[in-house]
Amino acid sequence: MDAPHGDDRTVFRFLSNPGYARWILDLGMNSNIEELAAFVDEYRGARVSNAKKHVRNWLHVFDEPDRVGDELAHVLRSSFLTREQAASELRGWLADPKKVSRGLINSWDETTFLDIAERGGSQHDVLDLLDEEAAANGEEPIRSRSGERLYVYADDVSVHGMRALNDLTTWITHDAPAEFDLLILLQRGLVGQDTYVMNELRNRARGANRTARIRWWCNESFARADCYFPSEMPDTEELAAWRKEMGVGDIALRAGTGTGRFFSSGEDRRIIEAEFLIAGAKILANNHHLNPRKYMRPLGNTIWSKSTPLGFGVPIVTWRNCPNSAPLALWAEGIGTPLFPRRSN
């Protein structure tokens, strides 16, 4: 290549500047920076200083930041539960108790909403929002109602069902009446967990000499096939070291090119899953404070280490928090400031 002459030298110096590549990259990401920044502002209901810079810095930890940004924006359009949407769904609960209770009650005055969560703040936030919506309708707060026809356990997101199971087991053992009707109310939940949780609660109630009749309502369910579920294993030192540390052997990868409910295409899904998997392994190598460490995997917390050894990969994020069963790249420290930092873990 001949040396540049005249005005070409200026162009050559510009193209040779290390900042040029980043500038070009930012131009390609501008289409998703604004949208992801809006999600960041929506998260926890407060605007973030320099949200676009926050998003840009987060994206630059990936090898293909523009592809990750575009695909994540696409996923969040249908998987992010905003505060406004959450409030609208709770208004729906309040407006139709007969439907939500599967025909058991005609009025929420016949119920007692349980406030018994032992960990996290999701139940408190849901009850706060319910009280706000009740007040907006000129009704008394949900928490002040003390009907004995139905007990209600409400939460926003449930994946494994263990939080509801643990909270309700304590209540059943120490506070529940001898016979009771219970309604579990969720905004988002994993398909199939209802059968396990309800059967287990009935068994535990019998063990405590109580009779439980349980109903389940979930506004929207997602399946394992809708989650971040890699179709390939990238060859990186961090992944290999993590697998050795945790004793993770053969891994069942996702077959086919399906997009599930949330992804835009098979190829873009493949890219973001691989990028999140690599980032998660790096986070685990750098962050030794994630608890419980035994269940923390690159794609998030899982109690099913055999069926989901890489993590559950939940695609749901809400206005109030990011589930710890979502990919670590979204919420955990270790390779920079996470996009949606969690209140705990």
C-alpha positions in Angstrom: 0.0 0.0 0.0 1.4 3.4 -1.0 2.0 6.0 1.7 -0.8 8.7 1.7 -0.2 12.1 0.3 -1.7 15.6 0.9 -5.2 15.6 2.3 -5.1 11.8 2.3 -2.8 12.0 5.4 -5.6 13.6 7.4 -8.0 10.8 6.5 -5.3 8.2 7.1 -4.6 9.6 10.6 -8.4 9.6 11.4 -8.9 6.0 10.2 -5.8 4.9 12.2 -7.0 6.5 15.4 -7.9 3.8 18.0 -11.1 5.7 18.8 -12.3 5.5 15.2 -13.3 1.8 15.5 -15.3 2.6 18.7 -17.0 5.6 16.9 -18.0 3.4 14.0 -19.3 0.8 16.4 -21.3 3.4 18.3 -22.9 4.5 15.0 -24.0 0.9 14.4 -25.5 0.6 17.9 -27.4 3.9 17.9 -30.6 2.1 16.9 -30.6 0.1 20.1 -28.9 2.5 22.5 -31.9 4.7 22.9 -34.3 1.8 23.4 -32.1 0.0 25.9 -31.6 3.3 27.8 -35.3 3.6 28.1 -35.5 0.2 29.7 -32.7 1.1 32.1 -34.7 4.3 33.1 -37.8 2.2 33.6 -35.9 -0.3 35.8 -36.8 0.5 39.4 -38.8 3.5 38.3 -36.1 6.1 38.3 -34.1 7.8 35.5 -30.4 6.9 35.4 -27.8 9.5 35.0 -26.2 9.1 31.5 -28.3 6.0 30.7 -27.1 5.9 27.1 -23.5 5.9 28.3 -24.3 3.2 30.8 -25.8 1.0 28.0 -22.9 1.7 25.7 -20.3 0.8 28.3 -22.2 -2.4 29.0 -22.4 -3.4 25.4 -18.7 -3.0 24.8 -17.8 -6.0 27.0 -19.2 -8.2 24.2 -17.4 -9.3 21.0 -20.5 -8.4 18.9 -22.1 -5.5 20.8 -24.3 -4.3 18.0 -25.9 -7.7 17.5 -26.3 -8.2 21.3 -27.9 -4.8 21.6 -30.3 -5.3 18.8 -31.4 -8.7 19.9 -31.7 -7.8 23.6 -33.9 -4.8 22.7 -36.1 -7.2 20.6 -36.3 -9.6 23.6 -37.2 -6.9 26.1 -39.9 -5.4 24.0 -42.1 -8.4 24.9 -40.4 -9.7 28.1 -39.9 -6.6 30.1 -42.7 -6.0 32.6 -43.0 -2.2 33.1 -44.6 -0.6 36.1 -47.4 0.7 34.0 -48.1 -2.8 32.6 -47.8 -4.4 36.0 -50.4 -1.9 37.4 -52.7 -2.5 34.5 -52.6 -6.3 35.2 -53.3 -5.7 38.9 -56.3 -3.6 38.0 -57.5 -6.6 36.0 -57.1 -8.8 39.1 -59.1 -6.3 41.2 -61.8 -5.9 38.6 -62.6 -9.6 38.2 -62.2 -11.6 41.5 -64.5 -14.3 40.3 -62.4 -15.0 37.2 -59.1 -14.8 38.9 -60.1 -17.0 41.8 -61.5 -19.6 39.4 -65.1 -19.0 40.6 -64.4 -19.2 44.3 -65.2 -15.6 45.4 -67.2 -12.7 44.1 -65.4 -10.0 46.1 -61.9 -9.4 47.3 -63.5 -8.6 50.7 -63.8 -12.3 51.2 -60.0 -12.7 51.2 -56.9 -12.1 53.2 -53.8 -11.2 51.2 -50.7 -12.8 52.8 -47.6 -10.7 53.4 -45.3 -13.4 54.4 -42.3 -13.4 52.0 -39.2 -14.2 54.0 -36.7 -13.0 51.3 -36.7 -10.3 48.7 -39.1 -7.4 48.3 -41.3 -8.6 45.3 -44.4 -9.5 47.4 -44.3 -6.2 49.3 -44.0 -4.3 46.0 -46.9 -6.2 44.4 -49.1 -5.5 47.5 -48.1 -1.9 47.5 -49.1 -1.6 43.9 -52.4 -3.4 44.6 -53.1 -1.0 47.4 -52.4 2.0 45.1 -54.8 0.6 42.5 -57.5 -0.1 45.1 -57.1 3.5 46.4 -57.4 4.9 42.8 -60.7 3.0 42.6 -61.9 4.4 45.9 -61.6 1.0 47.6 -60.0 0.1 50.9 -56.4 -1.2 50.8 -56.0 -4.8 49.9 -53.9 -5.3 53.1 -56.8 -4.2 55.3 -59.2 -6.9 54.1 -59.5 -9.9 56.4 -61.9 -12.3 54.8 -61.5 -15.9 55.7 -63.0 -17.4 52.5 -59.7 -17.3 50.6 -56.1 -16.7 51.4 -54.0 -15.1 48.6 -50.3 -15.4 48.0 -49.3 -12.8 45.3 -45.9 -12.3 43.6 -44.6 -10.9 40.3 -42.3 -13.6 38.9 -41.8 -17.3 39.8 -39.4 -19.7 38.0 -38.6 -22.6 40.3 -41.5 -22.1 42.6 -39.2 -22.5 45.7 -39.9 -19.1 47.2 -43.6 -19.6 47.2 -43.2 -23.1 48.5 -40.9 -22.0 51.3 -42.9 -19.0 52.3 -46.2 -20.9 52.3 -44.8 -23.9 54.1 -43.9 -21.7 57.1 -47.4 -20.1 57.0 -49.2 -23.5 56.8 -47.2 -25.0 59.6 -47.6 -22.1 62.1 -50.6 -19.9 61.1 -53.0 -21.5 58.6 -56.4 -22.7 59.8 -57.2 -26.5 59.9 -58.9 -26.2 56.5 -58.3 -23.4 54.0 -58.6 -22.3 50.4 -55.4 -20.7 48.9 -54.9 -18.8 45.7 -51.4 -18.3 44.3 -51.4 -15.2 42.1 -48.5 -14.5 39.7 -47.8 -12.0 36.9 -45.2 -14.2 35.2 -44.3 -17.8 35.7 -42.6 -20.9 34.3 -44.9 -23.4 32.6 -45.5 -26.6 34.7 -44.3 -25.4 38.1 -47.9 -25.0 39.2 -48.5 -28.8 39.4 -45.4 -29.4 41.4 -45.9 -26.5 43.8 -49.6 -27.2 44.5 -49.0 -30.9 45.0 -46.1 -30.3 47.3 -48.1 -27.8 49.4 -51.0 -30.2 49.7 -48.6 -32.8 51.0 -47.0 -30.5 53.4 -50.4 -29.3 54.7 -51.3 -32.9 55.3 -48.1 -33.4 57.2 -49.1 -30.4 59.4 -52.6 -31.9 60.0 -54.2 -29.3 57.7 -56.4 -29.6 54.6 -55.4 -27.3 51.7 -57.5 -26.5 48.6 -55.3 -24.6 46.2 -55.9 -22.6 43.0 -53.3 -21.0 40.7 -53.5 -17.9 38.5 -50.7 -16.6 36.3 -51.1 -13.8 33.8 -48.5 -15.0 31.4 -46.4 -18.2 31.3 -43.1 -18.9 29.6 -41.5 -22.2 28.7 -38.0 -23.5 28.9 -37.8 -23.1 25.1 -38.4 -19.4 25.5 -35.3 -18.9 27.7 -31.7 -18.3 26.8 -30.7 -21.8 26.0 -27.5 -22.1 23.9 -27.2 -24.3 20.8 -23.4 -24.3 20.9 -20.6 -24.3 23.5 -18.0 -21.6 22.8 -14.4 -22.6 23.2 -13.1 -20.2 25.8 -10.7 -20.6 28.8 -13.2 -19.2 31.2 -15.9 -21.6 30.3 -13.5 -24.6 30.4 -12.2 -23.5 33.8 -15.8 -23.0 35.2 -16.8 -26.4 33.9 -13.8 -28.0 35.5 -14.4 -26.2 38.8 -18.1 -27.2 39.0 -17.6 -30.7 37.5 -20.0 -30.0 34.6 -19.6 -32.7 32.0 -21.9 -33.4 29.1 -24.3 -30.6 28.3 -27.6 -31.0 26.4 -27.7 -28.0 24.0 -30.7 -26.6 22.3 -31.5 -28.3 19.1 -33.0 -26.6 16.0 -33.3 -23.0 15.1 -36.5 -22.1 17.0 -37.0 -18.5 18.2 -39.4 -19.2 21.1 -41.6 -16.4 22.2 -39.1 -13.7 22.4 -36.2 -14.0 20.0 -36.1 -12.4 16.5 -34.3 -15.1 14.5 -32.4 -18.3 15.0 -29.1 -16.7 14.1 -29.5 -13.7 16.4 -30.6 -15.9 19.2 -27.5 -18.1 18.7 -25.2 -15.0 19.0 -26.7 -13.5 22.1 -26.9 -16.8 23.9 -23.2 -17.5 23.1 -22.2 -14.0 24.2 -24.2 -14.2 27.4 -22.7 -17.6 28.2 -19.1 -16.4 27.7 -19.8 -13.2 29.7 -21.4 -15.3 32.5 -18.3 -17.5 32.8 -16.0 -14.5 33.0 -18.3 -13.0 35.8 -18.1 -16.3 37.8 -14.3 -16.2 37.4 -14.1 -12.7 38.8 -17.0 -12.4 41.2 -16.8 -14.8 44.2 -19.6 -13.2 46.2 -22.5 -14.6 44.2 -24.7 -16.7 46.4 -25.6 -19.5 46.5 -22.5 -20.2 44.5 -23.5 -23.9 44.0 -26.5 -22.8 42.0 -25.1 -19.8 40.2 -24.3 -20.6 36.5 -23.3 -18.4 33.6 -26.9 -18.1 32.5 -28.3 -17.5 36.0 -29.4 -19.3 39.1 -30.8 -22.8 38.8 -31.7 -25.5 41.3 -32.0 -28.0 38.4 -28.3 -28.5 37.8 -28.8 -31.7 35.7 -31.4 -30.3 33.3 -30.1 -26.7 33.2 -26.4 -27.0 34.0 -25.5 -23.7 32.3 -28.3 -21.8 34.2 -31.9 -21.2 33.5 -31.6 -18.2 31.3 -34.8 -16.5 32.2 -35.7 -13.7 29.7 -38.0 -11.8 32.0 -37.0 -8.5 33.6 -39.4 -6.3 35.6 -39.6 -2.7 36.6 -38.6 -3.6 40.1 -35.8 -6.2 39.8 -34.1 -8.7 37.5 -34.5 -12.3 38.5 -31.3 -14.0 39.6 -32.3 -16.8 37.2 -31.6 -14.5 34.3 -28.2 -14.5 32.6 -25.5 -13.1 34.9 -24.4 -10.7 32.1 -27.6 -8.7 32.7 -27.4 -8.3 36.5 -24.1 -9.4 38.1 -20.9 -7.5 38.6 -17.6 -9.0 37.4 -16.9 -7.6 33.9 -18.2 -4.0 34.4 -21.4 -2.4 35.6 -24.4 -4.7 34.9 -27.3 -3.3 32.8 -29.9 -4.2 35.4 -28.1 -4.6 38.8 -30.0 -6.6 41.4 -31.0 -5.5 44.8 -29.5 -8.7 46.2 -26.9 -11.3 45.3 
